[in-house]
Amino acid sequence: MKGEAGIVGMKGVRGAVGIKGERGIAGMKGVRGVVGMKGEQGIAGMKGVRGAVGMKGERGIAGMKGVRGVVGMKGERGIVGMKGVRGAVGMKGERGIAGMKGVRGAVGIKGERGIAGMKGERGIMGMKGRKGDKGEKGESARATQTSVVPQTNWKQCVCKSSSDTDNGKIKYQSLHTVARLTTIICLILFQDCAFNKLQSHSALRVSFQGNMRVRGYVNKCNRWYFKFNGNECSGPMTIEAAVYNYWSSGNPNLLHHRSFEGYCENIPQGAVRVELWVGQCSGYKGDAYTGWNSVSRIMIEEVSRSQS
């Protein structure tokens, strides 16, 4: 029978290291172990060198048009720029369609009288006319020294001036008086046209030629008339002219040439003051004007008395 185990003896002394043996044959690869837990992030490495620029890529597809933005506020007006250089003259355009005929304009103011033209050459003498028929026998007239004027006795007072008198004597201007056949020219003030009547039973023929105006538009009237030695003619009646003006609107200023004349008897022999007066028509008022941009004349002639 097996006996009991004896007492363990003491450990012996370690022996000397043996010589290293040859490397044994590599064993078979073991089974892959279980993946370990992720370690902590290491320290970041240094920035690498910048790589070369890549090739340009192809153009992408155009995007859709975006929504129109809100209109912005109007900005402040900018500073006016410098005047540009004048452009070249453009080509002449085609002629336009003729416009409608305009309204006729107002009549212009009468211009001043032009300079008198040169005297023309004398015309060719006409053929002699045939002898006229014998006239009828006239009535017998009793010619006496007191009724027949032996020669022409006349005078004219001439003036190129104007007067705005509405009531009163028209005043003209004279230069000189020459003999009995007289023309009076304007220069210094005078108030009448003096005449020397040679016969006591003769008559005076007087006339006025000049510009006469009445301004206003509703029922305006002035009366021009002659006075002899301060009185109107009474043989047979006054020598006068009335100018009446009526316009529905506006204020016309019509300056027209006018004339009037007549015979006056019962004027004594000797010096006669012939005066031109202007006044208001009976029942009317007017704005009178005598003489405008033209010559005015008072003509006086002594003539035989009229038939009975």
Rosetta blueprint (number, residue, H / E / L):
1 M L
2 K L
3 G L
4 E L
5 A L
6 G L
7 I L
8 V L
9 G L
10 M L
11 K L
12 G L
13 V L
14 R L
15 G L
16 A L
17 V L
18 G L
19 I L
20 K L
21 G L
22 E L
23 R L
24 G L
25 I L
26 A L
27 G L
28 M L
29 K L
30 G L
31 V L
32 R L
33 G L
34 V L
35 V L
36 G L
37 M L
38 K L
39 G L
40 E L
41 Q L
42 G L
43 I L
44 A L
45 G L
46 M L
47 K L
48 G L
49 V L
50 R L
51 G L
52 A L
53 V L
54 G L
55 M L
56 K L
57 G L
58 E L
59 R L
60 G L
61 I L
62 A L
63 G L
64 M L
65 K L
66 G L
67 V L
68 R L
69 G L
70 V L
71 V L
72 G L
73 M L
74 K L
75 G L
76 E L
77 R L
78 G L
79 I L
80 V L
81 G L
82 M L
83 K L
84 G L
85 V L
86 R L
87 G L
88 A L
89 V L
90 G L
91 M L
92 K L
93 G L
94 E L
95 R L
96 G L
97 I L
98 A L
99 G L
100 M L
101 K L
102 G L
103 V L
104 R L
105 G L
106 A L
107 V L
108 G L
109 I L
110 K L
111 G L
112 E L
113 R L
114 G L
115 I L
116 A L
117 G L
118 M L
119 K L
120 G L
121 E L
122 R L
123 G L
124 I L
125 M L
126 G L
127 M L
128 K L
129 G L
130 R L
131 K L
132 G L
133 D L
134 K L
135 G L
136 E L
137 K L
138 G L
139 E L
140 S L
141 A L
142 R L
143 A L
144 T L
145 Q L
146 T L
147 S L
148 V L
149 V L
150 P L
151 Q L
152 T L
153 N E
154 W E
155 K E
156 Q E
157 C E
158 V E
159 C E
160 K L
161 S L
162 S L
163 S E
164 D L
165 T L
166 D L
167 N L
168 G E
169 K E
170 I L
171 K L
172 Y E
173 Q E
174 S E
175 L L
176 H L
177 T L
178 V L
179 A L
180 R L
181 L L
182 T E
183 T E
184 I E
185 I L
186 C L
187 L L
188 I E
189 L E
190 F E
191 Q L
192 D L
193 C E
194 A E
195 F E
196 N E
197 K E
198 L L
199 Q L
200 S L
201 H L
202 S L
203 A E
204 L E
205 R E
206 V E
207 S E
208 F E
209 Q E
210 G E
211 N E
212 M E
213 R E
214 V E
215 R E
216 G L
217 Y L
218 V L
219 N L
220 K E
221 C E
222 N E
223 R E
224 W E
225 Y E
226 F E
227 K E
228 F E
229 N L
230 G L
231 N E
232 E E
233 C L
234 S L
235 G L
236 P L
237 M L
238 T L
239 I L
240 E E
241 A E
242 A E
243 V E
244 Y E
245 N E
246 Y L
247 W L
248 S L
249 S L
250 G L
251 N L
252 P L
253 N L
254 L L
255 L L
256 H E
257 H E
258 R E
259 S E
260 F E
261 E E
262 G E
263 Y E
264 C E
265 E L
266 N L
267 I L
268 P L
269 Q L
270 G E
271 A E
272 V E
273 R E
274 V E
275 E E
276 L E
277 W E
278 V E
279 G E
280 Q E
281 C L
282 S L
283 G L
284 Y L
285 K E
286 G L
287 D E
288 A E
289 Y E
290 T E
291 G L
292 W L
293 N L
294 S L
295 V L
296 S E
297 R E
298 I E
299 M E
300 I E
301 E E
302 E E
303 V E
304 S L
305 R L
306 S L
307 Q L
308 S L
